[in-house]
Amino acid sequence: QVQLVESGGGLVQAGGSLRLSCAASGRTFSRYSAAWFRQAPGKEREFVAADSWLDGKTVYSDSVKGRFTISRDNAKNTVYLQMNSLKREDTAVYYCVADRTAEAMGIIRLFSQGNRLDAWGQGTLVTVSS
């Protein structure tokens, strides 16, 4: 099993940028697809971005498309979420996820069906002020 630890959250002004990191330990992370989810106060957890370990394809939610970028460095066992042009509505706890499914869409399907994903991080808080 893989363990995940997020970092990089904090307070940023609207329009600013942050980069979140997710460090993985344990089994070979290069064979795990990865994703970021977020949960705002009083709201349900939602999908943000995902990538596939098999073909590198990425998927984004409509709310972050064009502003956020998911990437990975397998040599460092780390996944990143670069967040630009941040808005107040991006304020949330951000969670890193890893799963052995080969496709990025596979993580979305598993989550939407209520199935267990292989690993979740503890979350990192991002607060965007106006």
C-alpha positions in Angstrom: 0.0 0.0 0.0 1.1 3.6 -0.6 1.0 6.4 1.9 0.5 10.0 0.9 1.4 13.3 2.6 0.3 16.6 1.2 2.0 20.0 1.7 2.0 23.5 0.2 -1.3 24.8 1.4 -1.7 28.2 2.9 -3.3 31.6 2.6 -3.2 33.4 -0.8 -4.9 36.4 -2.3 -7.3 36.0 -5.1 -5.5 35.9 -8.4 -2.4 34.4 -6.8 -0.8 31.0 -7.2 0.1 28.0 -5.0 1.7 24.6 -5.7 0.6 21.7 -3.7 2.8 18.6 -3.3 1.9 15.1 -2.5 4.8 12.8 -1.4 4.2 9.1 -1.7 5.9 6.3 0.1 5.5 2.6 0.0 4.9 0.6 -3.1 5.9 1.7 -6.6 4.1 5.0 -7.1 4.7 5.0 -10.8 2.1 2.3 -11.2 -0.6 4.4 -9.4 -2.9 6.9 -11.0 -3.1 10.1 -8.9 -5.7 12.7 -8.3 -6.6 15.7 -6.3 -10.0 16.2 -4.6 -11.1 19.1 -2.4 -13.7 19.8 0.2 -15.0 23.2 1.0 -16.7 24.0 4.4 -20.2 22.7 4.4 -19.8 21.0 1.0 -19.3 17.5 -0.3 -15.8 16.4 -1.4 -15.4 17.0 -5.1 -13.0 15.9 -7.9 -10.4 18.4 -9.0 -7.8 16.7 -11.3 -6.4 13.3 -12.1 -3.6 11.7 -14.2 -3.1 8.2 -15.5 0.0 6.2 -14.6 -0.4 4.3 -17.9 -0.5 7.0 -20.5 -0.1 10.3 -18.7 -3.5 11.6 -19.7 -5.0 14.2 -17.4 -8.6 15.1 -16.5 -9.8 18.3 -14.9 -13.1 19.5 -13.4 -14.7 22.3 -15.4 -14.2 24.6 -12.4 -10.4 24.4 -12.5 -9.7 23.7 -16.2 -7.2 26.1 -17.6 -6.1 27.3 -14.2 -4.8 24.2 -12.4 -2.3 21.6 -13.6 -1.6 18.2 -12.2 1.8 16.7 -12.8 4.1 14.1 -11.3 7.8 13.3 -10.8 8.1 9.5 -10.5 11.7 9.8 -9.6 10.7 11.8 -6.5 7.4 9.8 -5.9 5.6 13.1 -5.9 2.5 14.5 -7.5 1.9 18.2 -7.8 -1.1 20.5 -8.3 -0.1 23.9 -9.7 -3.0 26.3 -9.0 -3.0 29.7 -10.8 -5.6 32.5 -10.9 -7.0 31.3 -7.6 -10.5 32.4 -6.7 -12.3 32.6 -3.3 -14.3 29.6 -4.3 -11.1 27.5 -4.5 -10.9 27.7 -0.7 -11.0 24.1 0.6 -9.0 21.3 2.1 -7.2 19.6 -0.8 -6.6 15.8 -0.7 -4.2 13.8 -2.7 -5.4 10.3 -3.9 -3.6 7.3 -5.4 -5.2 4.3 -7.0 -3.9 1.4 -9.0 -6.5 2.0 -11.7 -4.8 2.6 -15.0 -6.9 5.5 -16.2 -7.5 8.9 -14.8 -11.2 8.5 -15.4 -11.1 5.3 -13.4 -10.5 7.3 -10.2 -13.5 9.5 -11.0 -15.7 6.4 -11.6 -14.6 4.7 -8.4 -15.2 7.8 -6.4 -18.6 8.5 -7.9 -19.7 4.9 -7.3 -18.7 5.2 -3.7 -15.9 2.6 -4.1 -12.8 2.8 -1.9 -9.7 4.3 -3.5 -6.3 2.8 -2.5 -4.9 5.8 -0.6 -5.8 9.3 0.6 -3.6 11.9 2.1 -4.5 13.8 5.3 -5.3 17.0 3.4 -3.9 20.5 3.2 -5.9 23.7 3.6 -5.9 26.3 0.9 -7.5 29.6 1.8 -8.1 32.3 -0.9 -8.8 35.8 0.3 -10.3 38.6 -1.6 
